[in-house]
Amino acid sequence: MEKALQDICKPDGICYGCGPSNLDGIQIKSHWAEDGVHVIATVTPDPKYTGWPGLVYGGFLAMLTDCHSNWTCIAHHYRAEGREPGSLPAIECVTGQLGVRYLKPTPIGVPLHLSARVEGDVGRKTRVICEIRAGHELTVTGDSLFFRVDTGALSEQAKQA
């Protein structure tokens, strides 16, 4: 399989959910699907992410939705500009609004299949729709908004706060 978007664009990333350099993190690996529209990933939650007995903790599912949707947004920005992922200047986005709907209980210990796509035009504000399936069962949907930003400037603002 081709290299994950995270490994191409941000190999030094430290995000708990998707950072390749966070050895204690989940290290989600997102790729373009064959259809060229969706970005996909598969994650099998460890039992330590249990909420209720036998079920995945809802916060873990929200984190998967957030990280995978953000990488979907970034991938679409590169594609919209006719650029290869990871080419400079780097494209970075942050979550502006995270919407998560829990449709059915999500069982622990089974592969979760994530699929996300951009809804509408890619702009500074980008809407991403995400689905999580346990096997073939749709258990979670996300409808979120991401903003294209200069994360270096955001870090400086945070230091001044």
C-alpha positions in Angstrom: 0.0 0.0 0.0 1.1 3.5 -0.7 2.6 5.7 2.1 -0.1 7.3 4.4 -0.8 11.0 4.1 0.4 11.5 7.6 3.8 9.9 6.8 4.2 12.0 3.7 3.0 15.4 4.9 3.9 15.4 8.6 6.4 12.6 9.5 7.4 14.5 12.6 3.7 15.0 13.7 3.0 14.5 17.4 -0.8 14.4 17.4 -2.1 11.7 19.7 -4.5 10.4 17.1 -2.5 10.7 13.8 1.0 11.8 14.5 3.6 9.3 13.1 6.1 10.5 15.7 3.9 9.9 18.7 4.9 6.4 19.8 2.2 6.4 22.5 -0.5 7.5 20.0 -2.9 5.7 17.7 -1.0 6.7 14.5 -4.0 6.7 12.1 -2.9 6.1 8.5 -5.1 7.8 5.9 -5.0 7.0 2.2 -6.9 8.0 -0.9 -9.5 5.4 -1.8 -9.6 3.9 -5.3 -12.6 6.1 -6.1 -10.5 9.3 -5.8 -13.3 10.9 -3.8 -12.9 9.3 -0.3 -10.0 9.1 2.1 -9.9 5.9 4.0 -8.3 4.3 7.1 -8.7 1.3 9.2 -8.1 1.2 13.0 -8.7 -1.7 15.4 -9.2 -0.2 18.9 -7.3 -1.8 21.7 -9.5 -2.9 24.7 -8.0 0.0 26.7 -10.3 2.2 24.7 -13.4 0.6 26.2 -16.3 2.8 27.3 -19.0 0.3 28.3 -18.1 -3.4 28.4 -17.4 -4.6 24.9 -17.9 -1.1 23.4 -15.6 1.6 22.1 -15.4 4.8 24.2 -17.2 7.6 22.4 -14.3 10.0 22.9 -12.0 7.6 21.0 -14.5 7.6 18.1 -14.7 11.4 18.1 -10.9 11.5 18.0 -10.8 9.1 15.0 -13.5 11.3 13.3 -11.5 14.5 14.0 -8.1 13.3 12.9 -9.2 11.4 9.8 -11.5 14.2 8.7 -8.7 16.7 9.0 -6.4 14.6 6.8 -9.2 14.3 4.3 -9.4 18.1 4.2 -5.6 18.5 3.8 -5.5 15.9 1.0 -8.3 17.7 -0.9 -6.5 21.0 -0.6 -3.4 19.5 -2.1 -5.4 17.9 -4.9 -7.4 21.1 -5.6 -4.1 23.0 -6.1 -2.7 20.3 -8.3 0.1 19.5 -5.9 1.5 16.3 -4.5 0.8 15.7 -0.8 3.8 17.0 1.3 4.9 19.5 -1.3 5.9 22.9 0.0 4.5 25.2 1.3 2.9 22.7 3.6 -0.9 22.7 3.8 -2.3 22.6 7.4 -5.8 22.7 8.7 -7.4 22.8 12.2 -10.8 21.8 13.5 -13.3 24.6 13.6 -16.3 22.5 14.5 -16.5 18.8 15.2 -19.9 17.1 14.7 -20.2 13.4 15.8 -23.4 11.3 15.7 -23.3 7.9 17.5 -25.8 5.8 15.5 -25.2 2.4 17.0 -22.9 0.9 19.7 -19.4 0.3 18.2 -17.9 -3.0 19.3 -14.3 -3.1 20.7 -11.6 -5.2 19.1 -12.9 -5.3 15.6 -11.5 -3.3 12.6 -13.1 0.1 12.2 -13.3 1.4 8.6 -13.1 5.2 8.3 -14.2 6.9 5.1 -14.4 10.6 4.6 -15.0 13.1 1.8 -15.2 16.8 1.3 -18.7 18.2 0.9 -18.7 21.1 -1.5 -15.9 23.3 -2.6 -12.5 23.3 -0.9 -11.8 26.7 0.6 -10.4 28.2 3.7 -13.4 26.7 5.5 -14.0 23.1 4.4 -16.9 20.7 5.4 -16.0 17.1 5.7 -18.4 14.1 6.1 -16.9 11.0 7.8 -18.3 7.6 8.4 -17.1 4.8 10.7 -18.1 1.3 10.1 -17.6 -1.8 12.3 -17.5 -4.4 9.7 -20.3 -3.4 7.4 -22.3 -1.7 10.1 -22.4 2.1 10.1 -22.0 3.2 13.7 -20.7 6.8 13.6 -21.1 9.8 11.3 -19.2 13.0 11.4 -20.1 16.4 9.9 -17.3 18.8 10.7 -15.7 22.1 9.6 -12.0 22.6 9.1 -10.0 25.8 8.6 -6.8 26.2 6.6 -4.3 27.9 8.8 -0.6 28.8 9.3 0.0 26.6 12.4 3.3 28.4 13.1 1.3 31.6 13.6 -1.2 29.8 15.8 1.6 28.5 18.0 2.9 32.0 18.5 -0.5 33.3 19.4 -1.0 30.5 21.9 2.4 31.4 23.6 1.2 35.1 23.9 -2.1 34.2 25.5 
